[in-house]
Amino acid sequence: MKVTFWGTRGSLASAGPETVRYGGNTACVQVTGSDGTCVVLDAGTGIRRLGSALSKDLTRVDVLLTHLHMDHIQGLGFFDPLFRPGIEVHLWGPPSTTQDLRARLTRYLSPPLFPIRVRDVASDVHFHNAPDSPVDIGGLEICGAEIIHPGPTVGYRIRDGDRVLAYLSDHEPAMGGDIEARDAARWTSGVDIAMGADLLIHDIQYSPEERAERIGWGHSSSLEAAAFARLVGARRLAAFHHDPGHDDAAVDAIVAEAAEAAPEVGVFGAREGASIDL
Amino acid sequence: MAQEPLELILFRQLSSSLAIPIFMVDADGDMAFLNEAAEQLLGVRLDEIDEMPFEAWTTGFAARDEAGEAPVESLPLVRAIRERRPAHGPLTITGGDGVSRRIEITAFPLEGARGRFIGAVAMFWEAATDE
């Protein structure tokens, strides 16, 4: 299973010389299974470059959306496969209590927010509610679970053979209680899908000081992400969803805080363009 | 122990900050959490209880209504679990501290975003003390 970061920024794209190392595009991660299955995690602005890079021979691509905040869907209308005939594009994401994914997503992919309607694109588009029990997409086993973030939001667990990737791009587990409490494994959001992951891609938007002023905004600090990684026994933690106001040096500092707090976990900052072979 | 559903995690955290007594059960009807105010009113401490299955809490507080011993199926929280709708009623209970109290209970089921039954919650308050 190969993981490639096409967008690692949170909240708002932030291109510029000060963000060139970690990148300015918003959330998008490509997962390629050992059998060639292609799954895309989130459709932030990073998905535009990914779409252009995908083989023209591809006949199916699955896009797993964690939630429908703009930084996770804004690139969808610029995803090249969506406009190719002969390809199936499967969109997965959380329903709300009253609307399915199609109804929710087409509020963005329609006028006045977007000029083209989903029904007018050339590809064969299918909508699916995010799976809450394991489903197979090609050779990958995918499972989703609701996690703490404002509005319906899921995290994903992807298994390829004996390798596990957990993706919790926007997550504020501390809103559910103390991540380091004795019974935290029972009372912490996201534990089930992240447990024992070989690679945990997790929200690390804030420094502890910033997080203290942004409780309930749906994101984690360096120390909270580190505590969560330790709680679930992740082997590696990819610090993700960098704050748009943070330059590369600020991200370096936040990642270093997490690494110090979780020395047994291999902590690194997710960088646009980087790939990891699990 | 496995992770609880997100809705229970969030409700537990909210309940921890509320002054009104809250008693929360999981989808099996077993006690999942009670807050400090509930500990005080029920005369039990969460930290001293490993578990409180359905059979224990439905019979353990000697619940009585106007006719005498209250049938389990009449308890508001049990009705919320079984009928999947809010229920309300007065009861007299005897807490773990031996004190009898008249309480009012409002209970409601918790259903997740996809309509999945997650558990139920009882909020209650003391109407009068009869020691």
Chai-1 contact restraints between the chains, C-beta under 6 A:
chainA,res_idxA,chainB,res_idxB,connection_type,confidence,min_distance_angstrom,max_distance_angstrom,comment,restraint_id
A,T97,B,A113,contact,1.0,0.0,6.0,A-B,restraint_1
A,E146,B,L6,contact,1.0,0.0,6.0,A-B,restraint_2
A,P152,B,A113,contact,1.0,0.0,6.0,A-B,restraint_3
A,G176,B,I9,contact,1.0,0.0,6.0,A-B,restraint_4
A,G176,B,Q13,contact,1.0,0.0,6.0,A-B,restraint_5
A,G177,B,Q13,contact,1.0,0.0,6.0,A-B,restraint_6
A,R186,B,M1,contact,1.0,0.0,6.0,A-B,restraint_7
A,R186,B,E4,contact,1.0,0.0,6.0,A-B,restraint_8
A,W187,B,I9,contact,1.0,0.0,6.0,A-B,restraint_9
A,S189,B,L6,contact,1.0,0.0,6.0,A-B,restraint_10
A,S189,B,I9,contact,1.0,0.0,6.0,A-B,restraint_11
A,V191,B,Q3,contact,1.0,0.0,6.0,A-B,restraint_12
A,D192,B,Q3,contact,1.0,0.0,6.0,A-B,restraint_13
